[in-house]
Amino acid sequence: MRRQFGLHLFDGACKRPNEMSLPFSFAGRVVVAEQSDVSLAALKLERALDDVGAKQVKRVGHQIRFTGGIFRAVSGNNLLLAIGSGELSLEPSGTGLAIAYHLRFTQMFLVVSIAVIAFFGPPIVGAPNLTPVEAAALLSLAWLWLYGMNVLLAVIRVPRWIRRTLVIER
């Protein structure tokens, strides 16, 4: 398996022009040598998205769009928890099948930002033993941990999930 990460790896198959990148979205590409049938792979990924509780899964040709996010009845370790929406675009590759993906984290960004400000902000800013700089640093660390770790886990887990979905017989 070969992975390529970045922000402009493909000609708009998944990433729209002028769309913001990290921390709001991430794009990557996975090449799966064990799979060459684009239609079968698209069907497998579509079913696997349903299995992880994706909403509004729509396939048009070899592109699959989906929504996820935190406002669904799923467990806390759900693959799509941090991903508000995304696209998967499949195309034949010289070495198998290339799956370009684009993930958006806007919903998680907003929810974590509001939560840190609303829930952690007042007690931390009002703490008599913290200077304003220390309070800001502490709130920034809380935001970075809650948002950053969710995004990092999604960025690591999605390519593995794609590969596992396409290599394992379903």
N, C-alpha and C positions, 0 to 999 in steps of 0.2 A: 504494500500500500504506500502511496506517495501522497503527502499532504502539501498544499500550498496555501499560505495565509497572506492576507493583504487586503487592500481596499479597492484595487482596480485590476483584478485578475482576469476578468472576462468582459466581453463587450456588451455590458448592460443586461445580460441574461437575468441577473437577479438584482443588481444594484442600479437604482435609478440615478440619473444625473443630478448633481447638486445635493444629494442626500448626505446628511452628516454621518461621520464615522464614529469610532469609539469616542466617548463612552455611550453613545446612543445606538450604535449598530456595529455589526462585525460581519465581514464576508470572508469566505474561504472556499477551498476546493479539495475534494477527496477523489482520488483515482482508485477504483476497485478493479483489479485485474481479473478477479474470479467471476465477474459479471459482464456480459456483453449485450444482453437483451434489454433495450431501453424501456420497452412497454412493460415487461415483467418487473423490472426494477422499480418503475414508477408505481405499479400496482402494489408491490411489497412496501414501499415507503408510505404510500397512502394508507394502507392498512395499519402499518406500524404507528403512524401519527394518530389514527383513531384509537389504537391500543393505549397510547400515553395520554389520552384525553384531549387532544387538540380539538378546537372548535373551528367551524367554517373551513373545513379542508376542501379545497377546490383544485381540481386538476384540469389543466388545459394543455393538451398535447403532452409535452414532456416537462412541463413546469407545474409544480405543486405549490399552492399558497395555503397558509394556515394561520390560525391565531392560537395563542396560548395564554400565558399570563397568570397572575396570582388570584384572579377573581373566578376561580373554577373550583369545583369540589374534588381536589386531588391532594395527595400526600405532599408533605414538605420536601421530599426528595425527587419530585416529578421533574423529568427532563425539561419540560417547557415552562417551568415556574417563572424563571427570570425573563423568558422570551415572550414579548407581547405579540409579535407576529413574525413571519418569516416566509422565505421562498426557497424551494429546492429546484434546481434546473439540471436536467439530465441530458447528457450528450455522449455519443460514442467517442472513444478515445483510442489512439493507436495501441494502447496497452490495456484496453478493457472498457470501462465506463467511467466518465468524469461526472461528478456531482458537485455543482457549484451551489453554495448556500449563502443566504443573507439573513441575518438574525437582527431583530430590532429589540432594544431593551428600554424603550421610552417609558412604558408603563411602570416598570420596576424603578427606573430613575425617579419618576415623579412620586411614587408611593414612598420610597425610602427617604427621599428629600423631605417630604411633608412629615413623615414619621419622626425623623431625627429633629427637625425644627420644632414640631408640636409637642412631642413627648419628652425628648431629652433636653431640648433647648431651655425651657424655663428653669428646671432644677439646676442645670449646669451653669447657666448664665447667672442665676441668682445665688450660686454658692459663694459664701463670703471668703473662702480660702483660695479662690481661683481668680487670677487676673483676667481681664478680657481676652488677652492673647492666649492664655492657657485654656480658657473656656472654648474659644474658637478652634484651637488645636484639637481639643478633646472631641468636640462635635464633628470636626473634619475626619478624625480617625474613626469615629462611630459610623459615619456615612461611608467612608472608604471600605470599612470592614463589611458592612451590611450589603452595600451595592456592589463593591468591587469583587468580593468573594463569590457572590451569586453569578455575576457576569463571567468571571474566570472559570468557574465550574461549568457553566453552559458552553463556553468556548472550547473547553477540553472534552466535554462529554458528547457534544453533537457529532463531531467527526467519527468518534468511536461507535456511536449509535448507528450512524449511516452505514459504516462498514459491517458491523455486526448484523444489521438488518438485511443487507444484500448478500452476505456470505452464507449465513445460516439458511437452510431450506425452510420455507414457510408454506 
